[in-house]
Amino acid sequence: MRKSLIKKVFAFTFLFSLISLFVAAQSYNIDYYGIVSSDIEPNMAKMTSDLYYTQLSEINNFSITDKRTAASMTQSPSVDSYSALALSFYAEIAKDSDGASWKTTLHVVDKSKNEEHTLTRQYDSFYKILMEPKSALQDSIRKLIENNASGQGITEAPIKQEESAPKANKVSTESLSGTWKGEENIDKIVILRGGRGFVIFNNGASMNITISLSDNQDSQQILVTQSGRSNASYYPDLPRTIALSAAVTADPIQWTLVLSENNRLTGYKKTLLPSEDSYKIGTVQVEWNKIN
């Protein structure tokens, strides 16, 4: 009798373990439609949309199909475009009613069940959306897919950003992530986890950048490089007519920096500088200080 009971318990435990393993390993096909927003300029919209796509693609057991047709959409995708063989995902991003904070609403549509699940978050600034930890998006998507939202829209409090103080003798793009200031003609530099970011100039121009690190841990250099085409507004020290001509063939602007104490980056920038009635390629010393 006792042996029979032990066998039944063992069999039940084994079956439960198999079921748990199956659930944990469950995979999902997701069609990614991008972002819906009329409050973000095109280059920033593309960066944001690419960031969502990259983070989705890095989630285990998620198979992502890129359905984007533009940097951002002006309205939600048509229901007819959804597939019953996959879940559909997109994000709405808009300024909140106060004009300063931002709100994102994540949408997961299951056409096979005729269900849509949403989750809304608020942020103090647009940059907080871009700097949100990857794990936060992954948790949100899993929550929606597993129907924990019960088909209803839910709102979560703003996420507290993780501290990203650099560890001793080791620099990473994650430890560098945040907002930096320092150059006279630049309003701010935002570095994102994963080695990307952007520069906002005082004249309103924005530049996408990539961040790479040298292998030498003893004196690790940080190379920040302009991504994309040059723009005359990237050279505010040049006369406008000269800047317009120079931007056509200009090499990408590059910063070569090292991290010192107190979250300070120092080094030099390779860019175009005034030279009599023309311009020249040169370097200038720069210093960036982290503000958050």
Salt bridges, closest charged atoms under 4 A:
ASP50 OD2 - LYS46 NZ 2.82
ASP50 OD1 - ARG68 NH1 2.78
GLU58 OE1 - LYS134 NZ 2.79
ASP66 OD2 - ARG68 NH2 2.80
GLU92 OE1 - HIS107 NE2 2.62
GLU115 OE1 - HIS117 NE2 3.12
GLU116 OE2 - HIS107 ND1 2.62
ASP124 OD2 - LYS128 NZ 3.92
GLU132 OE2 - ARG121 NH1 3.79
GLU156 OE1 - ARG121 NH2 2.77
GLU156 OE2 - LYS143 NZ 2.51
GLU162 OE1 - ARG193 NH2 3.83
GLU174 OE2 - ARG193 NE 3.49
GLU183 OE1 - LYS269 NZ 2.75
ASP187 OD1 - LYS181 NZ 3.67
ASP187 OD2 - LYS188 NZ 2.88
GLU261 OE2 - ARG264 NH2 3.22
GLU287 OE1 - ARG264 NE 3.92
